[in-house]
Amino acid sequence: MAVKCEKWTTRHSNTLRGFADVLLEQTHLRIRDVAIHTKNGETWAQLPARPQIGRDGVALRDEQTGKLKYSRIIEFDSRQANDEFSRAAIAAVLERFPSVLDDDGDG
């Protein structure tokens, strides 16, 4: 999967390291705000999602953690395709911004 990173925005919060705008070159599909996460030596890319909204118009939160609940906007049709995208997106980010996933690097 050919992925090009067009923009990077650093944002450290828990596992989140930042957001990438990427282009899937074969399909000419641009995806903004792909979240890049790291934890325990693992790195993964997460497609954009939106907060779940209740009938009262207020964002829903997990009852135990208090964190916002999110719904997928777009998704791949298989785990294999999702994993391939994740690897390609991370590689594209690191190709363009080599130090952004370093512990102290912010690109």
C-alpha positions in Angstrom: 0.0 0.0 0.0 1.6 3.3 -1.1 1.1 6.0 1.5 2.6 9.4 1.5 2.6 11.6 4.6 1.7 15.2 3.8 1.6 16.8 7.2 2.4 15.9 10.8 1.1 17.5 14.0 2.7 16.5 17.3 0.3 15.8 20.2 1.5 13.8 23.2 -1.3 12.4 25.3 -1.2 8.9 26.8 -0.3 6.6 23.8 -1.0 9.3 21.2 2.1 10.8 19.6 0.4 13.0 16.9 -1.7 13.2 13.8 -0.8 12.7 10.2 -2.5 13.7 7.0 -1.8 10.9 4.5 -2.5 10.3 0.9 -3.2 6.8 -0.4 -1.5 7.3 -3.7 -3.1 4.5 -5.7 -6.7 5.6 -4.9 -5.9 9.3 -4.6 -7.7 9.2 -1.2 -6.5 11.8 1.3 -7.1 11.0 5.0 -6.7 13.7 7.5 -5.9 13.3 11.2 -4.7 9.7 11.3 -3.7 9.2 14.9 -0.3 7.6 15.5 0.1 5.8 18.9 2.9 4.0 20.7 2.9 1.8 23.7 5.3 -0.9 25.0 7.4 -0.7 21.9 4.4 -1.1 19.6 3.4 1.7 17.1 0.1 1.8 15.2 -2.0 4.1 13.1 -5.6 4.7 13.8 -8.1 6.0 11.3 -10.1 9.1 12.2 -13.1 8.7 14.4 -15.8 11.0 15.8 -17.2 11.3 19.3 -20.5 9.4 20.0 -23.3 11.9 20.7 -26.3 11.0 22.9 -29.9 12.0 22.1 -29.4 15.1 24.3 -26.5 16.3 22.0 -23.8 15.6 24.7 -20.8 13.5 23.9 -21.0 10.0 25.5 -18.4 8.9 28.0 -17.3 5.5 29.2 -18.9 4.9 32.6 -15.8 3.4 34.2 -13.0 5.6 32.7 -14.9 8.8 31.9 -13.1 8.9 28.5 -15.1 9.9 25.4 -16.6 7.2 23.3 -15.8 7.2 19.6 -17.3 5.8 16.4 -15.5 4.8 13.3 -16.0 7.0 10.3 -14.2 4.9 7.7 -12.7 1.4 8.0 -10.9 -1.2 6.0 -12.8 -4.4 5.1 -10.2 -6.7 6.7 -7.8 -6.7 9.6 -5.0 -7.5 7.1 -5.8 -4.4 5.1 -5.9 -2.3 8.3 -2.6 -3.6 9.5 -1.0 -3.0 6.1 -2.3 0.6 6.2 -1.0 1.1 9.7 2.5 -0.1 8.8 2.6 2.0 5.6 1.3 5.1 7.3 3.9 4.8 10.1 6.7 4.3 7.5 5.5 7.3 5.6 5.5 9.5 8.7 9.0 8.4 9.6 10.3 8.9 6.1 9.2 12.5 6.1 9.6 13.3 9.8 12.3 10.8 11.1 12.4 11.9 14.8 8.7 12.4 15.6 8.3 9.0 17.3 11.5 9.4 19.4 10.8 9.8 23.1 11.9 13.4 23.1 11.6 14.2 19.4 8.7 16.4 18.1 9.7 16.6 14.4 
